[in-house]
């Protein structure tokens, strides 16, 4: 069955938008059943066309499909009209241009886009006037421009240029045909043949452009919706803006998208961009009034630039740094809700062509959302910063914090405060143990549970006047009572029960009774305060259900003593009024004990660093590279044989007082005193910022200077002079605490320790005060003056080591006599090592005449004379083995 005069459903529906009268309904009303079925078929076919159109709009390959249609039309028109080359120029009304894609190679695989003003050349004349131009001799026509109208290397003889109209009688394209076959010009029959299919092509091109615009708007709306949805869900500023700019870049088919943030403090726009290879992120900062982005920031107006390098506002310095080439730019401002400029978005290098007004509209919508995101993220960031700031303030005050209301009753008590007050929350296994303690304390007066003198007065003064109090080193004593399982119910009243467990009368409160969140049991403790009248009695305070007259004797509790710094501050509202109090307790008990101990062995700075590492800083054994210094008094027994015990102690205390200062002044750690000897370590327990060997050497030189001053005072007091020997060696040692839990010492163990001790003794053999091992010498040889004394093998070791006498700092000048003496000694050593013993004797004799008191010269002269009479074996290598320690 057929249905007469059905018309197009599309036309019918269009009519319905203009006329509220239901034309379709009136038509259907008179139809028979068969005719209605037929109408349904027509409607179904029309709506299937709608669906296909929607599919095309949503198809990301639509642009490619349209290019293929254009290529097909271009090819067929050239065949029909026998033209050598055919070009279709589309009209771009937004930019007032004609544009087309032409092949760059003969195979046509690679194309490039060309654009010309709509009023230039032959094609421009046809586009603006609508007239057909049939030119038999192109070069004789005044409008012909070979640089614009023809490809390089190609000769145009004749051409036909005709307009293509849309269904609304508007020019949508211009077709240009070059060089008809046979070298004959185009005819009027060619013009008419073109007009026969031009109308159809016009409608198709019009539809193609409409589809393209619709598809573009559809993709833009979808991208904007995705970005808006993401913006509403994220407060991560950097991630959000990166996502938005990626969406904008993809939508606009730009090569790059950048957000420049405005820094009001520095007056700059800043961003970060990748380099040419994408291997490095390069920060870029520009004045907020320079370049394209600066211009937009200054004027608050958008810029759409087709050729960046032709625009005087463009700054190419960024391109030079990154190796990038900027062609076209779309740059737009970003505002917050108060219409204040907060940034600039910039899209670079659209592919193909340049940015359009449609791009500007979409970027404007993007920037509105970006401005909202920036503002929200900034507010959220400020909240986080303020929150962290409050946490930092509390942490900087102390670990234990208790807040109160205006009456002084506890509102909040943190875990650190519970531990400070003796609540054993870490030892217990109950999951609600912390909450249980808080429940017992919240609502009670803080001075009832924190036994610190004058706390009540200080807090009430702070609540009343807003005053702040800081009282250092306050003593706090708590009694901890843990009932035993075998105790009877009479020892602890039945009323002393957990509010959750609710023990029955007569049940024993012992170490296994308590509560947790699941109804299980854990240990129950009772905390008590020392009675202010009778210090031998303790009054329970952590459970209000315990009778007020129930007390504990001092031998029933475990006393917990704390040393704290007390801070009492008011809590204020934004208007400045007091709304509560803050009691901060800094537990310095352990720190006080540690400081008193560590200050005896190391400098305050090193001690503070060790304490910052925690309780186990010295307990762990570690391998470290250090330098060891041993110092000993020469002839100590003879020196003290005529002194009484008190005089010996006084002498040693005076001597060690100045020597320890020399160690501490150069960041050494005092390891131990061994009678009249001193052992120091440089580089442990913590590494030094400076070379540890150099610090040890400076300490030894300082000891030499201090000893000279010490002896000068003794000389005037008619007291005997003191001489010392110092041995220094460097190497790897094991450092840590050695001993038992009841008694232990921090020390270092290793070959470097033994060798430095041996070298201290060796100073007696060579008659000098400071000897270095080769290991220490090699670590700072450029900073010191030395002479190589010998190469020795100390007792108990098989490996030989070179030893050096420390003369001084390299900056200290030497007189000519000393220089000559050292040279003679060095030459003598060389001859000695090479077995030229007579030559060595001659050189050492010359050195002896310059310094007859030098013990090292005497030792070598004695050896050389002995070797002349009794030559060493062939295996002799110049090493001297020490016979004693």
Secondary structure, DSSP 8 states (H G I E B T S, - for coil): ---TT---HHHHHHHHHH--S-HHHHHHHT--HHHHHHHHHHHHHHHHHHHHHHHHHH-TTHHHHHHHHHHHHHHHHHHHTTEEEEEEEEEETTTTEEEEEEESSTT--SEEEEEEETTSHHHHHHHHH---EEES-GGGSTT--HHHHS-TT-----EEEEEEE-TTS-EEEEEEEEEEGGG----HHHHHHHHHHHHHHHHHHHHHHHHHHHHHHHHHHHHHHHHHHHHHH---HHHHHHHHHHHHHHHHTEEEEEEEEEETTTTEEEEEEE-TTSS-EEEEEEETTSHHHHHHHHH---EEES-GGGSTT--THHHHHHT-----EEEEEEE-TTS-EEEEEEEEEESSS---HHHHHHHHHHHHHHHHHHHHHHHHHHHHHHHHHHHHHHHHH-SEEEEE-TTSBEEEE-HHHHHHTT--TTT---TTHHHHHHHHHTTSBHHHHS--TTHHHHHHHHHHH---EEEEEEEEEEEEE---TT--TTTS-TT---TTT---TT----TT----TTS------EEEEE-SS-TTEEEE-S-TTS-TT-EEEGGGSEEEEEEEEEEEEEEE-TTS-EEEEEEEEEE-HHHHHHHHHHTTTS-HHHHHHHHHT-TTTTTS-EEEEEEEEEEEETTHHHHHTTS-HHHHHHHHHHHHHHHHHHHHTTT-EEEEEETTEEEEEES-SS--SS-HHHHHHHHHHHHHHHHHHHHHHHHHTT-----EEEEEEEEEEEEEEEE-SSSEEEEEESHHHHHHHHHHHHHHHHT-SEEEEHHHHHHSTTSEEEEEEEEEE-TT--S-EEEEEEEEETTS---HHHHHHHHHHHHHHHHHHTT-HHHHHHHHHHHHHH-TT-HHHHHHHHHHHHHHHS---TT--S-EE-S--
